[in-house]
Amino acid sequence: MNILDILGPVMVGPSSSHTAGAARIGMMARRLLGEGTPSHAEITLYGSFAATGQGHGTDRALIAGLLGMKPDDERIAVSFDWATAAGMNFTFLRSKLSAEHPNTAHIDLVSKSGKSLSMTASSLGGGRIMVTEMNGLHASFSGDLPTLIVQNNDQPGHVGDVTSMLARLGVNIATMQLYRDHPGGNAVMLIETDKTVPQDVIEQLAQMEGINSVTFVGGER
């Protein structure tokens, strides 16, 4: 626990979970997409996000995050206008189905180049978030620590190749999670590290055979 868990983040109100957390979810989706402001976003709200999110500004905060605005950005209140100016189309759906956490949003994005991203995340309170799904694969990371997300083909040797390269380049692994949709299908490595991973290391990893994409997020709160 740190001081932010007690006092909450610096933010535009009214709610650290419904507003600040929602902005961080949008920002995380933007980073995972990796191509700046998306051209289209479809966002499904669950639980408390669906029931009371509009009054707390959850919808505006999610759009603000997708535009790259942080939780303390005063433009959050008018983020819909900024999205229109940026050429981003967006729609909101409200689901009556339950989710693992009441403050949950599922986001489907399409970039200007046609790249797509699917992400589900929950706001845990105090501005903290947890990503629980990415492109149909299970996930569990917050982005509070430096995190490498490596999407790869589920084939023998890829985990060893990635971890060996990180070791050679002096990047220490703090935690590691592995997920796949089915044997031989799509897989993801979620690797939390002790320090920021340099861009040239990310580029080297992305060039490895069988690696589909490498994204680095985290270390910011």
DADA-V22080 format. One record per run of one state. SS is the DSSP state (H for helix, E for strand, L for the rest). FROM is the first residue (numbers start at 1). TO is the last residue. If there is no record, write none. Layout:
ss->SS from->FROM to->TO
ss->SS from->FROM to->TO
This chain:
ss->L from->1 to->2
ss->H from->3 to->7
ss->L from->8 to->15
ss->H from->16 to->33
ss->L from->34 to->39
ss->E from->40 to->46
ss->H from->47 to->56
ss->L from->57 to->57
ss->H from->58 to->66
ss->L from->67 to->73
ss->H from->74 to->86
ss->L from->87 to->88
ss->E from->89 to->94
ss->L from->95 to->102
ss->E from->103 to->110
ss->L from->111 to->115
ss->E from->116 to->125
ss->L from->126 to->127
ss->E from->128 to->134
ss->L from->135 to->136
ss->E from->137 to->141
ss->L from->142 to->146
ss->E from->147 to->153
ss->L from->154 to->157
ss->H from->158 to->168
ss->L from->169 to->172
ss->E from->173 to->180
ss->L from->181 to->185
ss->E from->186 to->193
ss->L from->194 to->198
ss->H from->199 to->206
ss->L from->207 to->210
ss->E from->211 to->217
ss->L from->218 to->221
